[in-house]
Amino acid sequence: MAVFKLAPGKYHGEYSVKNVLRYILDEQKNPNGIHNVCGTSKKDIKNIASHFIKVQELYRNTSNRRILHLIVSFQYNCPYSLADYQKIGNQIAEYYKGHQVVFALHECDKCSKIKQPHIHIAVNPISYENGKRIRCNKKFLRNSRKFIETILSDLPA
């Protein structure tokens, strides 16, 4: 079983975009390199925040929440393989098609001693296709949670 949540915070300003993406892509938290970038250049992963910001500026949509920081947390000592986590992350990224998405698997809890895998997902709320903003409301969260449950039901327990 997994827990899906929206990370708390207002995430206003460019610094929020940079900080969330830096945290998600931190190599110490992701020692096996399970991550992916969708909807933008994979070659320039160090400057991914600037890609998010450019889309927001292009569509003149730089107010309110600048990034969605989502977390899918799994039980301690979860039976999934690294390939399973990669597959889960890629399917979640595909769900937000039309938006820039970055995800990474963080493998340990805050104490760094107990294995508690969780996937951090950053979504640019502004679509690079048409400039429309994701409405981050209860319906959005409920639909995202249902989709994730569907993905996990297809994997062996």
Buried (B, 14 or more C-beta within 10 A) or exposed (E): EBEBEBBEEEBBEBEBBBBBBEBBBEEEBBEEEBBBBBBBEEEEBEEBBBBBBBBBEEBEBEEEBBBBBBBBBBEEEBEBEEEBBBBBBBBBBEBBEBBBBBBBBBBBBEEEEEEBBBBBBBBBBBBBEEEEBBEBEEEBBEEBBEBBEEBBEEEEE
